[in-house]
Amino acid sequence: MTETLQRPVVTGRERLNLAADAFLYAAMVFLAAVGVQEGLALLFSGGDLAGWTPPVWLEVVGALGMPLALIGGPLLAWRVHGWHLRWRDLVAAVVGALLGSTVFGVVMLLIVSMTRLVQGPAMDEQGPWLAGAVAALAVVAALAKPVAAAVRDLTGAKEHPRRHGLRLAIVGVGLVAVIASVFVGGETAELGVFLLLPAVPAVGAVVAMDWWRENHPA
């Protein structure tokens, strides 16, 4: 899937595209893991999930989704953008993921606290819909330029058709999945928020990898 093994000159725009792809890849890996788990559950339960206890191995399948997404998202983005993977990149990824997780946790805690002040007691019944709306707007704002760049490239020069085609495909699948989950309701409606759990740390990981590569060339 890589288009070049020569590292391009780093610019703010390129780093934004790299971060967006890591975000999307991590979210998609996690979504695939959730889909596999739910599909197997429906298959083995005969469609009656209410009175069925999932086996331990199926719980393990679901538990693996988060680490697979967190690891696979930034590493896949790194390779798709044509960059070699070295041990120091992995160390930077771990540090970046930890920082990203911490920042994400603090920000979400603040948003949920503000949501509780606005919604009041109704939040217990309605759920933190305001926090979800703020998160959705933040994601749209962050992905707007990378998505626009992908559309321009695919309709014009086609310099990176695989990379940009994959980006748009994942955005489309993710958008359909999130909208469908909202219509289903219940805990399923929180799918979009759960997708952020590996996706945001994946951004921290790949940004740290790129920063380290830029400031500590071999």
GROMACS elastic network, one bead per residue, 0.5 to 0.9 nm:
[ bonds ]
;  ai    aj funct       b0    kb
    1    79     6  0.78570   500
    1    80     6  0.58645   500
    1    81     6  0.89076   500
    1    82     6  0.85714   500
    1   162     6  0.72394   500
    1   163     6  0.80366   500
    2     5     6  0.72630   500
    2    79     6  0.60602   500
    2    81     6  0.63928   500
    2    82     6  0.50279   500
    2    83     6  0.82818   500
    2   162     6  0.86433   500
    2   163     6  0.84380   500
    3    80     6  0.71242   500
    3    81     6  0.71785   500
    3    82     6  0.58435   500
    3   160     6  0.74216   500
    3   162     6  0.82820   500
    3   163     6  0.84882   500
    4     7     6  0.76475   500
    4     8     6  0.88571   500
    4    80     6  0.87135   500
    4    81     6  0.75825   500
    4    83     6  0.76655   500
    5     8     6  0.89948   500
    5    79     6  0.86116   500
    5    81     6  0.84705   500
    5    83     6  0.56628   500
    5    84     6  0.67247   500
    6    82     6  0.66208   500
    6    83     6  0.66945   500
    6    84     6  0.83111   500
    7    10     6  0.83130   500
    7    81     6  0.83149   500
    7    82     6  0.65885   500
    7    83     6  0.55788   500
    7    84     6  0.80376   500
    8    11     6  0.89817   500
    8    14     6  0.88376   500
    8    81     6  0.88578   500
    8    82     6  0.84161   500
    8    83     6  0.85130   500
    9    14     6  0.84379   500
   10    13     6  0.81995   500
   10    14     6  0.61289   500
   10    15     6  0.67780   500
   10   210     6  0.83757   500
   10   214     6  0.74043   500
   11    14     6  0.51492   500
   11    15     6  0.62269   500
   11    16     6  0.85724   500
   12    15     6  0.51705   500
   12    16     6  0.61595   500
   12    17     6  0.87003   500
   13    16     6  0.50477   500
   13    17     6  0.62785   500
   13    18     6  0.86391   500
   13   145     6  0.86409   500
   13   146     6  0.83074   500
   14    17     6  0.50761   500
   14    18     6  0.61491   500
   14    19     6  0.85951   500
   15    19     6  0.60648   500
   15    20     6  0.84734   500
   15   206     6  0.89283   500
   15   207     6  0.71525   500
   15   210     6  0.75545   500
   16    19     6  0.50826   500
   16    20     6  0.60513   500
   16    21     6  0.85887   500
   16   142     6  0.84480   500
   16   143     6  0.87516   500
   16   145     6  0.83666   500
   16   146     6  0.70961   500
   16   207     6  0.87326   500
   17    20     6  0.50405   500
   17    21     6  0.61700   500
   17    22     6  0.86317   500
   17   143     6  0.85477   500
   17   145     6  0.81927   500
   17   146     6  0.53455   500
   17   147     6  0.86899   500
   17   149     6  0.85589   500
   18    21     6  0.52348   500
   18    22     6  0.62627   500
   18    23     6  0.86487   500
   18    74     6  0.85979   500
   18    77     6  0.64251   500
   18    78     6  0.73625   500
   18    81     6  0.72087   500
   18   146     6  0.88866   500
   18   203     6  0.84270   500
   18   206     6  0.73999   500
   18   207     6  0.78749   500
   18   210     6  0.88477   500
   19    22     6  0.51204   500
   19    23     6  0.61503   500
   19    24     6  0.86488   500
   19    74     6  0.80746   500
   19    77     6  0.80349   500
   19   202     6  0.79987   500
   19   203     6  0.51008   500
   19   204     6  0.80168   500
   19   205     6  0.88737   500
   19   206     6  0.63633   500
   19   207     6  0.63976   500
   20    23     6  0.50577   500
   20    24     6  0.61868   500
   20    25     6  0.85836   500
   20    77     6  0.88457   500
   20   142     6  0.75202   500
   20   143     6  0.62683   500
   20   146     6  0.67227   500
   20   147     6  0.88170   500
   20   167     6  0.84870   500
   20   203     6  0.73356   500
   21    24     6  0.50433   500
   21    25     6  0.59317   500
   21    26     6  0.84049   500
   21    73     6  0.78434   500
   21    74     6  0.79651   500
   21    76     6  0.86482   500
   21    77     6  0.57072   500
   21    78     6  0.89164   500
   21    80     6  0.89763   500
   21   146     6  0.84985   500
   21   163     6  0.85803   500
   21   166     6  0.89088   500
   21   167     6  0.65444   500
   21   203     6  0.85489   500
   22    25     6  0.51974   500
   22    26     6  0.60424   500
   22    27     6  0.84808   500
   22    72     6  0.85499   500
   22    75     6  0.77812   500
   22    76     6  0.72894   500
   22    77     6  0.50881   500
   22    78     6  0.78554   500
   22   199     6  0.72240   500
   22   200     6  0.87719   500
   22   202     6  0.59082   500
   22   203     6  0.58095   500
   22   205     6  0.86331   500
   22   206     6  0.68005   500
   23    26     6  0.54156   500
   23    27     6  0.62145   500
   23    28     6  0.86482   500
   23    73     6  0.67126   500
   23    74     6  0.76460   500
   23    77     6  0.87803   500
   23   196     6  0.82760   500
   23   198     6  0.80648   500
   23   200     6  0.62583   500
   23   201     6  0.82734   500
   23   202     6  0.59552   500
   23   203     6  0.56253   500
   24    27     6  0.51176   500
   24    28     6  0.60481   500
   24    29     6  0.86059   500
   24    73     6  0.73797   500
   24   167     6  0.73037   500
   24   170     6  0.65919   500
   24   171     6  0.72314   500
   24   174     6  0.84514   500
   24   199     6  0.68411   500
   25    28     6  0.50733   500
   25    29     6  0.61238   500
   25    30     6  0.85920   500
   25    69     6  0.75066   500
   25    72     6  0.74300   500
   25    74     6  0.75002   500
   25    76     6  0.72605   500
   25    77     6  0.71390   500
   25   167     6  0.84655   500
   25   170     6  0.76475   500
   25   199     6  0.77666   500
   25   202     6  0.88170   500
   26    29     6  0.52145   500
   26    30     6  0.62607   500
   26    31     6  0.85436   500
   26    66     6  0.86825   500
   26    68     6  0.80944   500
   26    70     6  0.58688   500
   26    71     6  0.78121   500
   26    72     6  0.64139   500
   26    74     6  0.71549   500
   26    76     6  0.88425   500
   26   195     6  0.81555   500
   26   196     6  0.88025   500
   26   198     6  0.60876   500
   26   199     6  0.50222   500
   26   200     6  0.85656   500
   26   202     6  0.65426   500
   26   203     6  0.89339   500
   27    30     6  0.52135   500
   27    31     6  0.60479   500
   27    32     6  0.86038   500
   27    69     6  0.67310   500
   27    70     6  0.86712   500
   27    73     6  0.76036   500
   27   170     6  0.89026   500
   27   174     6  0.80213   500
   27   194     6  0.88372   500
   27   195     6  0.51788   500
   27   196     6  0.68781   500
   27   197     6  0.83894   500
   27   198     6  0.66215   500
   27   199     6  0.52390   500
   27   200     6  0.89307   500
   28    32     6  0.60406   500
   28    33     6  0.85586   500
   28    69     6  0.76710   500
   28    73     6  0.83163   500
   28   170     6  0.68593   500
   28   173     6  0.84337   500
   28   174     6  0.71650   500
   28   195     6  0.81004   500
   28   199     6  0.88355   500
   29    32     6  0.51148   500
   29    33     6  0.62912   500
   29    34     6  0.87225   500
   29    65     6  0.71642   500
   29    66     6  0.84466   500
   29    68     6  0.70732   500
   29    70     6  0.86146   500
   29    72     6  0.73971   500
   29    73     6  0.72472   500
   30    33     6  0.50643   500
   30    34     6  0.62223   500
   30    35     6  0.85480   500
   30    64     6  0.89065   500
   30    65     6  0.51305   500
   30    66     6  0.60612   500
   30    67     6  0.87071   500
   30    68     6  0.73755   500
   30    69     6  0.52191   500
   30    70     6  0.84421   500
   30   194     6  0.88662   500
   30   195     6  0.67522   500
   30   198     6  0.74882   500
   30   199     6  0.86867   500
   31    34     6  0.50951   500
   31    35     6  0.60901   500
   31    36     6  0.86319   500
   31    65     6  0.80858   500
   31    69     6  0.87989   500
   31   174     6  0.81419   500
   31   177     6  0.85632   500
   31   191     6  0.86566   500
   31   195     6  0.70455   500
   32    36     6  0.61454   500
   32    37     6  0.85880   500
   32    65     6  0.80496   500
   33    36     6  0.51276   500
   33    37     6  0.61887   500
   33    38     6  0.85956   500
   33    61     6  0.73840   500
   33    62     6  0.64021   500
   33    63     6  0.88688   500
   33    64     6  0.77479   500
   33    65     6  0.50293   500
   33    66     6  0.83652   500
   33    68     6  0.86888   500
   33    69     6  0.86507   500
   34    37     6  0.51274   500
   34    38     6  0.60818   500
   34    39     6  0.84048   500
   34    61     6  0.86598   500
   34    62     6  0.63150   500
   34    65     6  0.69800   500
   35    38     6  0.51706   500
   35    39     6  0.58983   500
   35    40     6  0.84832   500
   36    39     6  0.50789   500
   36    40     6  0.60773   500
   36    41     6  0.84563   500
   36    61     6  0.82073   500
   36    62     6  0.82396   500
   37    40     6  0.52732   500
   37    41     6  0.61124   500
   37    42     6  0.87089   500
   37    58     6  0.66451   500
   37    59     6  0.79896   500
   37    61     6  0.64358   500
   37    62     6  0.57886   500
   38    42     6  0.62186   500
   38    43     6  0.85615   500
   38    62     6  0.87585   500
   39    42     6  0.52258   500
   39    43     6  0.61690   500
   39    44     6  0.87378   500
   40    44     6  0.60763   500
   40    45     6  0.82769   500
   40    58     6  0.77911   500
   41    44     6  0.54223   500
   41    45     6  0.58287   500
   41    46     6  0.82736   500
   41    47     6  0.79835   500
   41    49     6  0.73921   500
   41    52     6  0.88838   500
   41    54     6  0.69551   500
   41    58     6  0.76749   500
   42    45     6  0.52565   500
   42    46     6  0.58834   500
   42    48     6  0.72801   500
   42    49     6  0.68708   500
   43    46     6  0.54880   500
   43    47     6  0.66673   500
   44    47     6  0.78031   500
   44    54     6  0.86144   500
   45    48     6  0.55023   500
   45    49     6  0.60111   500
   45    51     6  0.85418   500
   45    52     6  0.61050   500
   45    53     6  0.83759   500
   45    54     6  0.81402   500
   46    49     6  0.78935   500
   47    50     6  0.88681   500
   48    51     6  0.62472   500
   48    52     6  0.65668   500
   49    52     6  0.51001   500
   49    53     6  0.78181   500
   49    54     6  0.87151   500
   50    53     6  0.84322   500
   54    57     6  0.82810   500
   54    58     6  0.63672   500
   54    59     6  0.70148   500
   55    58     6  0.54908   500
   55    59     6  0.66930   500
   55    60     6  0.89713   500
   56    59     6  0.50938   500
   56    60     6  0.63118   500
   56    61     6  0.88056   500
   57    61     6  0.63591   500
   57    62     6  0.88697   500
   58    61     6  0.50100   500
   58    62     6  0.65327   500
   58    63     6  0.87004   500
   59    62     6  0.51753   500
   59    63     6  0.61816   500
   59    64     6  0.87316   500
   60    64     6  0.61607   500
   60    65     6  0.88781   500
   61    64     6  0.53518   500
   61    65     6  0.68897   500
   62    65     6  0.54793   500
   62    66     6  0.80087   500
   63    66     6  0.64263   500
   63    67     6  0.79421   500
   64    67     6  0.57571   500
   64    68     6  0.60569   500
   64    69     6  0.85138   500
   65    68     6  0.52584   500
   65    69     6  0.60309   500
   65    70     6  0.85603   500
   66    69     6  0.52176   500
   66    70     6  0.61158   500
   66    71     6  0.86125   500
   66   197     6  0.78446   500
   66   198     6  0.60655   500
   67    71     6  0.59888   500
   67    72     6  0.81323   500
   67   198     6  0.76800   500
   68    71     6  0.52748   500
   68    72     6  0.55667   500
   68    73     6  0.80128   500
   68   198     6  0.89185   500
   69    72     6  0.50825   500
   69    73     6  0.55040   500
   69    74     6  0.85805   500
   69   198     6  0.60128   500
   69   199     6  0.75603   500
   69   202     6  0.80525   500
   70    73     6  0.57576   500
   70    74     6  0.71790   500
   70    75     6  0.89776   500
   70    97     6  0.79972   500
   70   197     6  0.86817   500
   70   198     6  0.50146   500
   70   199     6  0.69066   500
   70   200     6  0.88781   500
   70   201     6  0.69330   500
   70   202     6  0.54929   500
   70   205     6  0.86291   500
   71    74     6  0.63328   500
   71    75     6  0.64472   500
   71    76     6  0.85836   500
   71    93     6  0.87586   500
   71   198     6  0.88026   500
   71   202     6  0.74477   500
   71   205     6  0.88806   500
   72    75     6  0.52889   500
   72    76     6  0.57075   500
   72    77     6  0.83384   500
   72   202     6  0.86029   500
   73    76     6  0.54287   500
   73    77     6  0.62369   500
   73    78     6  0.86288   500
   73   198     6  0.84135   500
   73   199     6  0.75333   500
   73   202     6  0.61052   500
   73   203     6  0.85378   500
   73   206     6  0.86802   500
   74    77     6  0.50815   500
   74    78     6  0.59999   500
   74    79     6  0.86941   500
   74    93     6  0.78842   500
   74   202     6  0.54441   500
   74   203     6  0.70208   500
   74   204     6  0.88419   500
   74   205     6  0.64148   500
   74   206     6  0.51822   500
   74   207     6  0.88663   500
   74   209     6  0.89285   500
   75    78     6  0.50016   500
   75    79     6  0.63350   500
   75    80     6  0.85827   500
   75    85     6  0.79441   500
   75    90     6  0.86799   500
   75    93     6  0.87606   500
   75   202     6  0.89642   500
   75   205     6  0.89719   500
   75   206     6  0.76443   500
   76    79     6  0.52586   500
   76    80     6  0.60021   500
   76    81     6  0.85385   500
   77    80     6  0.50515   500
   77    81     6  0.61184   500
   77    82     6  0.86920   500
   77   206     6  0.78899   500
   78    81     6  0.54174   500
   78    82     6  0.67276   500
   78    83     6  0.58007   500
   78    84     6  0.76928   500
   78    85     6  0.75216   500
   78   206     6  0.71778   500
   78   209     6  0.86314   500
   78   210     6  0.87153   500
   79    83     6  0.53463   500
   79    84     6  0.67109   500
   79    85     6  0.73934   500
   80    83     6  0.75605   500
   80   162     6  0.87092   500
   80   163     6  0.66738   500
   81   163     6  0.75469   500
   85    88     6  0.83987   500
   85    89     6  0.63086   500
   85    90     6  0.76627   500
   86    89     6  0.52256   500
   86    90     6  0.66991   500
   87    90     6  0.51253   500
   87    91     6  0.64857   500
   87    92     6  0.87607   500
   88    91     6  0.50477   500
   88    92     6  0.62126   500
   88    93     6  0.85182   500
   88   209     6  0.81999   500
   88   212     6  0.83089   500
   88   213     6  0.86637   500
   89    92     6  0.50777   500
   89    93     6  0.60766   500
   89    94     6  0.87571   500
   89   206     6  0.87544   500
   89   208     6  0.82653   500
   89   209     6  0.51623   500
   89   210     6  0.80662   500
   89   212     6  0.74248   500
   89   213     6  0.74353   500
   90    94     6  0.63220   500
   90    95     6  0.87711   500
   90   205     6  0.86716   500
   90   209     6  0.74156   500
   91    94     6  0.52530   500
   91    95     6  0.64463   500
   91    96     6  0.86151   500
   91   209     6  0.81745   500
   92    95     6  0.51986   500
   92    96     6  0.59981   500
   92    97     6  0.84793   500
   92   205     6  0.68774   500
   92   206     6  0.82164   500
   92   207     6  0.88556   500
   92   208     6  0.54950   500
   92   209     6  0.51074   500
   92   210     6  0.86127   500
   92   211     6  0.86733   500
   92   212     6  0.68096   500
   93    96     6  0.50348   500
   93    97     6  0.59421   500
   93    98     6  0.85272   500
   93   202     6  0.82334   500
   93   204     6  0.75189   500
   93   206     6  0.60559   500
   93   207     6  0.80378   500
   93   208     6  0.59662   500
   93   209     6  0.54998   500
   94    97     6  0.51587   500
   94    98     6  0.62408   500
   94    99     6  0.86724   500
   94   204     6  0.89572   500
   94   205     6  0.63043   500
   94   208     6  0.86660   500
   95    98     6  0.52303   500
   95    99     6  0.62671   500
   95   100     6  0.85439   500
   95   204     6  0.82974   500
   95   205     6  0.69464   500
   95   208     6  0.73911   500
   96    99     6  0.50927   500
   96   100     6  0.59224   500
   96   101     6  0.84584   500
   96   201     6  0.72970   500
   96   202     6  0.80673   500
   96   203     6  0.80142   500
   96   206     6  0.72192   500
   96   207     6  0.71129   500
   96   208     6  0.50162   500
   96   209     6  0.75799   500
   97   101     6  0.59785   500
   97   102     6  0.85076   500
   97   200     6  0.82729   500
   97   202     6  0.59793   500
   97   203     6  0.74699   500
   97   204     6  0.50315   500
   97   206     6  0.81546   500
   97   208     6  0.82417   500
   98   101     6  0.51451   500
   98   102     6  0.62213   500
   98   103     6  0.86819   500
   98   201     6  0.69674   500
   98   204     6  0.77772   500
   98   205     6  0.79191   500
   99   102     6  0.51242   500
   99   103     6  0.61608   500
   99   104     6  0.84628   500
   99   201     6  0.75002   500
   99   204     6  0.66566   500
   99   205     6  0.83032   500
  100   103     6  0.52193   500
  100   104     6  0.59577   500
  100   105     6  0.84595   500
  100   200     6  0.63799   500
  100   202     6  0.75396   500
  100   203     6  0.71588   500
  100   205     6  0.72515   500
  101   104     6  0.51066   500
  101   105     6  0.60292   500
  101   106     6  0.86270   500
  101   197     6  0.79374   500
  101   198     6  0.83850   500
  101   200     6  0.70532   500
  101   202     6  0.87383   500
  101   204     6  0.78573   500
  102   105     6  0.51736   500
  102   106     6  0.62622   500
  102   107     6  0.86196   500
  102   201     6  0.84733   500
  103   106     6  0.52342   500
  103   107     6  0.60992   500
  103   108     6  0.85311   500
  103   201     6  0.87840   500
  104   107     6  0.51818   500
  104   108     6  0.60164   500
  104   109     6  0.84377   500
  104   196     6  0.89528   500
  104   197     6  0.82920   500
  104   200     6  0.68807   500
  104   201     6  0.75706   500
  105   108     6  0.52529   500
  105   109     6  0.60648   500
  105   110     6  0.86586   500
  106   109     6  0.51054   500
  106   110     6  0.62928   500
  106   111     6  0.87012   500
  107   110     6  0.51520   500
  107   111     6  0.61941   500
  107   112     6  0.86365   500
  108   112     6  0.60053   500
  108   113     6  0.84084   500
  108   131     6  0.78767   500
  108   135     6  0.85367   500
  109   112     6  0.52344   500
  109   113     6  0.60910   500
  109   114     6  0.86225   500
  110   113     6  0.50841   500
  110   114     6  0.61898   500
  110   115     6  0.85040   500
  111   114     6  0.51355   500
  111   115     6  0.60466   500
  111   116     6  0.86572   500
  111   130     6  0.85506   500
  111   131     6  0.58288   500
  111   134     6  0.79881   500
  111   135     6  0.87978   500
  112   116     6  0.61886   500
  112   117     6  0.87160   500
  112   128     6  0.68430   500
  112   130     6  0.81951   500
  112   131     6  0.57258   500
  112   132     6  0.89845   500
  113   116     6  0.51654   500
  113   117     6  0.65014   500
  113   118     6  0.88860   500
  114   117     6  0.50892   500
  114   118     6  0.63683   500
  114   119     6  0.86615   500
  114   131     6  0.82829   500
  115   118     6  0.51027   500
  115   119     6  0.59128   500
  115   120     6  0.78697   500
  115   123     6  0.79168   500
  115   128     6  0.65283   500
  115   129     6  0.81639   500
  115   130     6  0.59070   500
  115   131     6  0.59992   500
  116   119     6  0.52068   500
  116   120     6  0.51672   500
  116   121     6  0.75440   500
  116   122     6  0.85262   500
  116   123     6  0.63286   500
  116   124     6  0.89489   500
  116   128     6  0.75290   500
  116   130     6  0.89495   500
  117   120     6  0.53749   500
  117   121     6  0.88576   500
  118   123     6  0.88118   500
  118   130     6  0.85192   500
  119   122     6  0.56742   500
  119   123     6  0.54373   500
  119   126     6  0.87863   500
  119   128     6  0.80973   500
  119   130     6  0.80538   500
  120   123     6  0.59410   500
  120   124     6  0.83744   500
  121   124     6  0.59695   500
  121   125     6  0.77774   500
  122   125     6  0.54248   500
  122   126     6  0.59170   500
  122   127     6  0.77883   500
  123   126     6  0.50324   500
  123   128     6  0.57440   500
  123   129     6  0.79699   500
  124   127     6  0.56291   500
  124   128     6  0.79302   500
  126   129     6  0.70252   500
  127   130     6  0.84739   500
  128   131     6  0.53811   500
  128   132     6  0.64694   500
  128   133     6  0.88243   500
  129   133     6  0.61428   500
  129   134     6  0.86907   500
  130   134     6  0.62505   500
  130   135     6  0.86106   500
  131   134     6  0.51592   500
  131   135     6  0.61864   500
  131   136     6  0.85707   500
  132   135     6  0.50853   500
  132   136     6  0.60754   500
  132   137     6  0.86471   500
  132   190     6  0.81832   500
  132   192     6  0.80278   500
  132   193     6  0.68052   500
  133   136     6  0.50397   500
  133   137     6  0.62187   500
  133   138     6  0.86174   500
  134   137     6  0.52091   500
  134   138     6  0.62398   500
  134   139     6  0.87460   500
  135   138     6  0.50802   500
  135   139     6  0.62685   500
  135   140     6  0.87073   500
  135   192     6  0.89280   500
  135   193     6  0.76922   500
  135   196     6  0.88357   500
  136   139     6  0.51542   500
  136   140     6  0.62272   500
  136   141     6  0.86351   500
  136   192     6  0.80559   500
  136   193     6  0.85428   500
  137   140     6  0.50942   500
  137   141     6  0.61234   500
  137   142     6  0.85798   500
  138   141     6  0.51515   500
  138   142     6  0.61513   500
  138   143     6  0.86626   500
  139   142     6  0.51023   500
  139   143     6  0.61095   500
  139   144     6  0.84122   500
  140   143     6  0.52923   500
  140   144     6  0.58540   500
  141   144     6  0.53552   500
  141   145     6  0.79502   500
  142   145     6  0.71893   500
  142   146     6  0.80332   500
  143   146     6  0.54643   500
  143   147     6  0.59658   500
  143   148     6  0.84410   500
  144   147     6  0.53640   500
  144   148     6  0.61027   500
  144   149     6  0.86207   500
  145   148     6  0.50081   500
  145   149     6  0.60187   500
  145   150     6  0.85664   500
  146   149     6  0.50096   500
  146   150     6  0.61869   500
  146   151     6  0.87046   500
  146   164     6  0.87069   500
  146   167     6  0.84560   500
  147   150     6  0.50634   500
  147   151     6  0.62965   500
  147   152     6  0.86766   500
  147   164     6  0.80222   500
  147   167     6  0.72793   500
  147   168     6  0.66662   500
  147   171     6  0.83341   500
  148   151     6  0.51339   500
  148   152     6  0.61893   500
  148   153     6  0.86363   500
  149   152     6  0.51294   500
  149   153     6  0.61515   500
  149   154     6  0.86120   500
  149   164     6  0.80595   500
  150   153     6  0.51995   500
  150   154     6  0.61192   500
  150   155     6  0.85293   500
  150   160     6  0.84261   500
  150   161     6  0.81856   500
  150   163     6  0.81884   500
  150   165     6  0.71528   500
  150   167     6  0.73041   500
  150   168     6  0.71073   500
  151   154     6  0.52378   500
  151   155     6  0.60795   500
  151   156     6  0.83319   500
  151   164     6  0.75014   500
  151   165     6  0.84509   500
  151   168     6  0.78890   500
  152   155     6  0.52778   500
  152   156     6  0.58273   500
  152   157     6  0.79673   500
  152   158     6  0.84002   500
  153   157     6  0.54216   500
  153   159     6  0.65220   500
  153   160     6  0.71789   500
  153   161     6  0.72811   500
  153   164     6  0.74626   500
  154   157     6  0.68470   500
  154   159     6  0.79935   500
  154   160     6  0.78838   500
  154   161     6  0.60039   500
  154   164     6  0.70690   500
  154   165     6  0.73394   500
  155   158     6  0.69724   500
  156   159     6  0.85365   500
  157   160     6  0.85429   500
  158   161     6  0.52725   500
  158   164     6  0.87980   500
  160   163     6  0.55394   500
  160   164     6  0.61338   500
  160   165     6  0.82828   500
  161   164     6  0.52948   500
  161   165     6  0.55882   500
  161   166     6  0.82298   500
  162   165     6  0.51037   500
  162   166     6  0.59511   500
  162   167     6  0.84619   500
  163   166     6  0.53262   500
  163   167     6  0.62707   500
  163   168     6  0.89072   500
  164   168     6  0.62854   500
  164   169     6  0.85303   500
  165   168     6  0.53001   500
  165   169     6  0.61069   500
  165   170     6  0.86499   500
  166   169     6  0.50334   500
  166   170     6  0.61314   500
  166   171     6  0.85554   500
  167   170     6  0.53649   500
  167   171     6  0.62697   500
  167   172     6  0.87242   500
  168   171     6  0.50562   500
  168   172     6  0.61710   500
  168   173     6  0.86906   500
  169   172     6  0.51379   500
  169   173     6  0.62432   500
  169   174     6  0.85285   500
  170   173     6  0.51139   500
  170   174     6  0.58897   500
  170   175     6  0.83238   500
  171   174     6  0.51766   500
  171   175     6  0.59728   500
  171   176     6  0.86083   500
  172   175     6  0.51871   500
  172   176     6  0.62769   500
  172   177     6  0.86573   500
  173   176     6  0.52475   500
  173   177     6  0.61754   500
  173   178     6  0.86815   500
  174   177     6  0.50690   500
  174   178     6  0.61076   500
  174   179     6  0.85428   500
  174   192     6  0.86199   500
  175   178     6  0.52808   500
  175   179     6  0.61304   500
  175   180     6  0.84643   500
  176   179     6  0.52768   500
  176   180     6  0.59974   500
  176   181     6  0.85316   500
  177   180     6  0.51496   500
  177   181     6  0.61222   500
  177   182     6  0.87599   500
  177   191     6  0.82295   500
  177   192     6  0.84340   500
  178   181     6  0.50828   500
  178   182     6  0.63892   500
  178   183     6  0.88973   500
  178   189     6  0.75473   500
  178   190     6  0.84151   500
  178   191     6  0.63266   500
  178   192     6  0.55706   500
  179   182     6  0.52048   500
  179   183     6  0.65524   500
  179   184     6  0.88410   500
  179   189     6  0.84034   500
  179   192     6  0.87836   500
  180   183     6  0.52038   500
  180   184     6  0.62706   500
  180   185     6  0.87502   500
  180   189     6  0.81782   500
  181   184     6  0.50275   500
  181   185     6  0.62668   500
  181   186     6  0.86490   500
  181   187     6  0.87250   500
  181   188     6  0.53434   500
  181   190     6  0.74177   500
  181   191     6  0.64663   500
  181   192     6  0.81630   500
  182   185     6  0.51833   500
  182   186     6  0.82462   500
  182   188     6  0.70899   500
  182   190     6  0.75316   500
  182   191     6  0.81872   500
  182   192     6  0.88583   500
  183   188     6  0.89334   500
  183   189     6  0.72538   500
  184   187     6  0.88922   500
  184   188     6  0.66072   500
  184   189     6  0.66113   500
  185   188     6  0.57294   500
  185   190     6  0.82987   500
  186   189     6  0.56923   500
  186   190     6  0.78627   500
  187   190     6  0.56420   500
  187   191     6  0.77080   500
  188   191     6  0.56048   500
  188   192     6  0.89506   500
  189   192     6  0.73934   500
  189   193     6  0.87679   500
  190   193     6  0.54275   500
  190   194     6  0.64331   500
  190   195     6  0.88484   500
  191   194     6  0.50570   500
  191   195     6  0.61992   500
  191   196     6  0.88833   500
  192   195     6  0.51944   500
  192   196     6  0.67848   500
  193   196     6  0.53094   500
  193   197     6  0.71430   500
  194   197     6  0.54197   500
  194   198     6  0.80068   500
  195   198     6  0.64525   500
  195   199     6  0.63656   500
  195   200     6  0.88003   500
  196   200     6  0.56554   500
  196   201     6  0.83859   500
  197   200     6  0.62617   500
  197   201     6  0.71788   500
  198   201     6  0.56445   500
  198   202     6  0.61136   500
  198   203     6  0.89182   500
  199   202     6  0.50524   500
  199   203     6  0.65288   500
  200   203     6  0.51722   500
  200   204     6  0.66516   500
  200   205     6  0.88433   500
  201   205     6  0.61939   500
  201   206     6  0.87898   500
  202   206     6  0.62848   500
  202   207     6  0.85329   500
  203   206     6  0.53705   500
  203   207     6  0.60311   500
  203   208     6  0.84419   500
  204   207     6  0.53038   500
  204   208     6  0.60941   500
  204   209     6  0.86182   500
  205   208     6  0.52740   500
  205   209     6  0.62737   500
  205   210     6  0.87970   500
  206   210     6  0.61756   500
  206   211     6  0.85169   500
  207   210     6  0.51318   500
  207   211     6  0.60235   500
  207   212     6  0.85086   500
  208   211     6  0.50509   500
  208   212     6  0.60442   500
  208   213     6  0.85062   500
  209   212     6  0.52928   500
  209   213     6  0.62039   500
  209   214     6  0.86666   500
  210   213     6  0.50682   500
  210   214     6  0.60966   500
  210   215     6  0.86099   500
  211   214     6  0.51486   500
  211   215     6  0.61269   500
  211   216     6  0.82720   500
  212   215     6  0.52782   500
  212   216     6  0.55983   500
  212   217     6  0.79353   500
  213   216     6  0.53089   500
  213   217     6  0.55615   500
  213   218     6  0.80078   500
  214   217     6  0.60212   500
